[in-house]
């Protein structure tokens, strides 16, 4: 059997970015043949992808693409913030956004079947995802996406890689871009107060009623206090009623701003990485203690 040297392990690790011990095992199995070892890792990395599937992916990035009037917004998740800066992971995210525009997949499962190759993995986007899970060593998943093809103009804004917005509009492109930036900053839930989901209004009304009841004031006054709180809430979460973040006078609303620019905002979509995902909080001390206990029993 060929001797497995540190330089051989280092070379395979540089080519695959796989963990060092995995590289050594693959080289041993391939009797020192670098090409065969790489194939062994490809197989094992696929297995690793399956084992990683249960791990929580609450970090990640948002990517967007717009081409010939068609656009996309997608959130791709991973386990740690470290991976969000990995070039291969970012390339996967940007490629997925472009593939959505070009292929119009029906859902996440269909997106995975689209033809795509990267980093030696393929021939589908799903194959690349699984391959990168093994190469990088973390689970990753396509969480959600939206494709825009209504015929309206599109403007997008990415705040770093964690917040993404696409606005459908008619009118001035600069104004629409400004609105997209505003949405990223202020996170409205609807265009107008009439569009705010009834469930959110009911929750706000219930909270306001409980607070007002504690005041001890007459019922008619309490009712007015509740209604006042609800109306204030609606203005705070409705895009057109919010004060525009770039307002020179600190008072101009988004609705007034777009009107002054002869622009109509038809819709907006906002993605914030990890929104709604329950993140796992690791107890490091408990994890170490568990490992020590397991070692003693072995």
C-alpha positions as CSV (number, residue, x, y, z in Angstrom):
1,X,0.0,0.0,0.0
2,X,1.3,3.5,-0.9
3,X,2.4,5.7,1.9
4,X,-0.1,8.6,2.5
5,X,2.0,11.8,3.0
6,X,0.9,15.1,4.5
7,X,1.5,16.8,1.2
8,X,-0.9,14.4,-0.6
9,X,-3.5,15.1,2.0
10,X,-2.9,18.8,1.6
11,X,-3.2,18.6,-2.1
12,X,-6.5,16.7,-2.0
13,X,-7.9,19.1,0.6
14,X,-6.9,22.1,-1.6
15,X,-8.8,20.5,-4.5
16,X,-11.9,19.5,-2.6
17,X,-12.0,21.7,0.5
18,X,-13.0,18.5,2.4
19,X,-12.0,17.9,6.0
20,X,-8.4,16.7,6.4
21,X,-9.3,13.4,8.0
22,X,-11.8,12.7,5.2
23,X,-9.1,13.4,2.7
24,X,-6.6,11.0,4.4
25,X,-9.3,8.2,4.5
26,X,-10.1,8.7,0.9
27,X,-6.4,8.5,-0.1
28,X,-5.9,5.4,1.9
29,X,-9.0,3.8,0.3
30,X,-7.7,4.8,-3.2
31,X,-4.1,3.6,-2.4
32,X,-2.7,7.0,-2.9
33,X,-4.3,7.7,-6.3
34,X,-5.4,11.4,-6.1
35,X,-8.0,11.1,-8.9
36,X,-9.6,8.1,-7.3
37,X,-9.5,9.7,-3.9
38,X,-11.4,12.6,-5.3
39,X,-14.0,10.2,-6.6
40,X,-14.2,8.5,-3.2
41,X,-14.8,11.9,-1.6
42,X,-17.5,12.7,-4.1
43,X,-19.4,9.6,-3.1
44,X,-18.8,10.2,0.6
45,X,-19.8,13.8,0.4
46,X,-23.1,12.8,-1.1
47,X,-23.7,10.6,1.9
48,X,-22.7,13.4,4.2
49,X,-25.3,15.6,2.5
50,X,-28.0,13.2,3.6
51,X,-26.8,13.1,7.2
52,X,-26.7,16.9,7.4
53,X,-30.2,17.3,6.1
54,X,-31.7,17.4,9.7
55,X,-29.5,20.2,10.9
56,X,-31.1,23.7,11.3
57,X,-30.2,26.2,8.5
58,X,-31.1,29.6,10.0
59,X,-28.3,31.6,8.4
60,X,-27.9,32.2,4.7
61,X,-28.2,34.8,1.9
62,X,-30.8,36.4,-0.3
63,X,-30.0,36.7,-4.0
64,X,-31.9,38.4,-6.9
65,X,-31.8,38.5,-10.6
66,X,-33.6,40.6,-13.2
67,X,-33.3,39.9,-17.0
68,X,-35.5,41.2,-19.8
69,X,-38.3,42.3,-17.5
70,X,-38.4,39.0,-15.5
71,X,-37.0,38.8,-12.0
72,X,-36.4,36.6,-9.0
73,X,-35.8,36.7,-5.3
74,X,-34.5,33.7,-3.4
75,X,-33.4,32.8,0.1
76,X,-30.8,30.0,0.5
77,X,-30.0,28.9,4.0
78,X,-27.0,27.4,5.8
79,X,-26.0,26.6,9.4
80,X,-23.5,29.4,10.2
81,X,-22.7,32.9,9.2
82,X,-19.2,31.8,8.2
83,X,-20.5,29.9,5.1
84,X,-22.4,32.9,3.9
85,X,-19.1,34.4,2.9
86,X,-17.9,31.2,1.0
87,X,-17.5,31.9,-2.7
88,X,-19.0,28.6,-3.8
89,X,-22.1,29.1,-1.6
90,X,-22.5,32.6,-3.0
91,X,-22.1,31.4,-6.5
92,X,-24.8,28.8,-5.9
93,X,-27.2,31.5,-4.6
94,X,-26.6,33.8,-7.6
95,X,-26.9,30.9,-10.1
96,X,-30.2,29.8,-8.5
97,X,-31.6,33.3,-8.8
98,X,-30.7,33.4,-12.5
99,X,-32.1,29.9,-13.1
100,X,-35.4,30.9,-11.7
101,X,-35.7,33.7,-14.2
102,X,-34.8,31.5,-17.1
103,X,-36.6,28.3,-16.2
104,X,-39.7,29.3,-14.3
105,X,-39.6,26.3,-11.8
106,X,-42.9,25.6,-10.1
107,X,-41.4,25.2,-6.6
108,X,-38.2,24.5,-4.7
109,X,-38.3,20.8,-5.7
110,X,-38.6,21.7,-9.4
111,X,-35.8,24.2,-9.0
112,X,-33.5,21.4,-7.8
113,X,-34.0,19.5,-11.1
114,X,-32.8,22.4,-13.3
115,X,-29.5,21.7,-15.2
116,X,-26.5,23.3,-13.5
117,X,-22.9,22.4,-12.8
118,X,-20.4,24.0,-10.4
119,X,-17.2,23.0,-8.5
120,X,-17.2,19.7,-10.3
121,X,-20.7,18.8,-9.1
122,X,-23.8,18.4,-11.3
123,X,-25.7,17.8,-13.5
124,X,-28.5,19.5,-11.6
125,X,-28.8,22.3,-9.1
126,X,-29.8,19.8,-6.4
127,X,-26.6,17.7,-7.2
128,X,-24.5,20.8,-6.8
129,X,-26.2,21.6,-3.5
130,X,-25.5,18.1,-2.1
131,X,-22.0,18.3,-3.3
132,X,-21.3,21.6,-1.7
133,X,-22.8,20.3,1.6
134,X,-20.0,17.7,1.7
135,X,-17.3,20.0,0.4
136,X,-18.1,22.9,2.8
137,X,-19.2,20.7,5.7
138,X,-22.6,22.3,6.4
139,X,-26.2,21.7,5.5
140,X,-27.7,24.2,3.1
141,X,-31.2,24.5,1.6
142,X,-33.2,26.4,-0.9
143,X,-35.9,27.8,1.4
144,X,-38.1,30.0,-0.7
145,X,-38.2,32.0,-3.9
146,X,-40.5,34.2,-6.0
147,X,-40.5,34.9,-9.7
148,X,-41.7,38.2,-11.1
149,X,-43.1,38.2,-14.6
150,X,-46.3,40.4,-14.5
151,X,-45.1,42.8,-17.2
152,X,-44.5,45.6,-14.7
153,X,-41.1,47.2,-14.3
154,X,-38.8,45.7,-11.6
155,X,-36.4,47.2,-9.2
156,X,-34.4,45.3,-6.6
157,X,-32.3,46.1,-3.6
158,X,-30.0,43.9,-1.6
159,X,-28.8,45.1,1.8
160,X,-25.7,43.1,2.1
161,X,-26.7,39.5,1.6
162,X,-29.3,39.2,4.4
163,X,-32.1,41.4,3.2
164,X,-33.6,41.5,-0.3
165,X,-36.4,43.4,-1.9
166,X,-38.0,43.4,-5.3
167,X,-40.5,46.1,-6.2
168,X,-43.0,46.0,-9.2
169,X,-43.7,49.4,-10.5
170,X,-44.5,51.8,-13.3
171,X,-42.8,55.1,-13.6
172,X,-39.4,56.3,-12.4
173,X,-36.7,53.7,-11.9
174,X,-34.7,55.8,-9.4
175,X,-37.9,56.3,-7.3
176,X,-38.6,52.6,-7.3
177,X,-35.1,51.8,-6.2
178,X,-35.5,54.3,-3.4
179,X,-38.7,52.6,-2.3
180,X,-37.0,49.2,-2.4
181,X,-34.3,50.6,-0.1
182,X,-37.0,52.0,2.2
183,X,-38.7,48.6,2.4
184,X,-35.4,47.0,3.4
185,X,-35.0,49.6,6.2
186,X,-38.5,49.9,7.5
187,X,-40.0,46.5,6.7
188,X,-43.6,47.4,6.0
189,X,-46.1,44.5,5.8
190,X,-48.4,45.8,3.1
191,X,-48.8,48.6,0.6
192,X,-51.7,50.3,2.3
193,X,-53.6,49.9,5.6
194,X,-56.4,48.1,3.7
195,X,-53.9,45.4,2.7
196,X,-52.6,44.6,6.2
197,X,-53.7,41.0,7.1
198,X,-56.7,40.9,9.4
199,X,-54.9,38.5,11.8
200,X,-52.2,41.1,12.4
201,X,-54.8,43.8,13.1
202,X,-56.7,41.6,15.5
203,X,-53.5,40.9,17.4
204,X,-52.7,44.6,17.7
205,X,-56.3,45.4,18.7
206,X,-56.2,42.7,21.4
207,X,-52.9,44.0,22.8
208,X,-54.1,47.6,22.7
209,X,-57.3,46.6,24.5
210,X,-55.4,44.9,27.3
211,X,-53.2,48.0,27.8
212,X,-56.1,50.4,27.7
213,X,-58.1,48.4,30.2
214,X,-55.4,48.9,32.7
215,X,-55.9,52.7,32.6
216,X,-59.2,52.4,34.6
217,X,-60.8,54.9,32.3
218,X,-64.5,54.8,31.1
219,X,-65.4,52.3,28.4
220,X,-66.0,54.9,25.7
221,X,-62.5,56.4,26.4
222,X,-61.0,52.9,26.4
223,X,-62.6,52.2,23.0
224,X,-61.1,55.4,21.5
225,X,-57.7,54.5,22.9
226,X,-57.8,51.1,21.3
227,X,-58.9,52.5,18.0
228,X,-56.2,55.1,18.2
229,X,-53.5,52.5,18.8
230,X,-54.8,50.4,15.9
231,X,-54.7,53.3,13.5
232,X,-51.2,54.2,14.6
233,X,-50.1,50.6,14.0
234,X,-51.6,50.6,10.5
235,X,-49.6,53.7,9.6
236,X,-46.4,52.2,11.0
237,X,-46.7,49.0,8.9
238,X,-48.3,50.3,5.7
239,X,-45.7,51.3,3.0
240,X,-47.5,54.3,1.6
241,X,-48.2,55.7,5.1
242,X,-44.7,55.4,6.4
243,X,-42.4,58.4,6.5
244,X,-40.0,58.1,3.6
245,X,-36.5,57.4,4.9
246,X,-35.0,60.0,2.6
247,X,-37.6,62.6,3.3
248,X,-35.8,66.0,3.4
249,X,-38.5,67.4,5.8
250,X,-38.8,64.2,7.9
251,X,-42.5,64.2,7.2
252,X,-43.1,63.2,3.6
253,X,-44.7,59.8,3.3
254,X,-43.7,57.1,0.7
255,X,-47.1,57.6,-0.9
256,X,-46.5,61.3,-1.4
257,X,-42.9,60.7,-2.6
258,X,-43.9,58.2,-5.4
259,X,-46.8,60.5,-6.4
260,X,-44.3,63.4,-6.8
261,X,-42.3,61.2,-9.1
262,X,-45.3,60.1,-11.1
263,X,-44.5,56.5,-10.1
264,X,-46.9,53.7,-9.1
265,X,-45.8,51.0,-6.8
266,X,-47.8,47.8,-7.6
267,X,-46.2,45.4,-5.1
268,X,-43.1,44.7,-3.1
269,X,-41.6,41.4,-1.8
270,X,-39.2,41.4,1.2
271,X,-37.0,38.5,2.3
272,X,-35.0,38.6,5.5
273,X,-32.7,35.7,6.1
274,X,-33.9,33.3,8.7
275,X,-37.1,35.1,9.3
276,X,-39.5,32.7,11.0
277,X,-36.9,30.0,11.5
278,X,-36.4,28.9,15.1
279,X,-32.7,29.0,15.6
280,X,-31.0,26.3,17.7
281,X,-29.2,27.7,20.8
282,X,-26.3,25.6,21.6
283,X,-25.3,25.0,25.2
284,X,-21.6,24.6,24.8
285,X,-20.9,23.4,28.4
286,X,-23.6,20.8,28.1
287,X,-22.2,19.6,24.7
288,X,-18.7,19.2,26.1
289,X,-20.1,17.3,29.2
290,X,-22.0,15.0,26.9
291,X,-18.9,14.3,24.8
292,X,-16.8,13.6,28.0
293,X,-19.5,11.2,29.3
294,X,-19.7,9.4,26.0
295,X,-15.9,9.0,25.9
296,X,-15.9,7.5,29.4
297,X,-18.5,4.9,28.3
298,X,-16.7,3.9,25.2
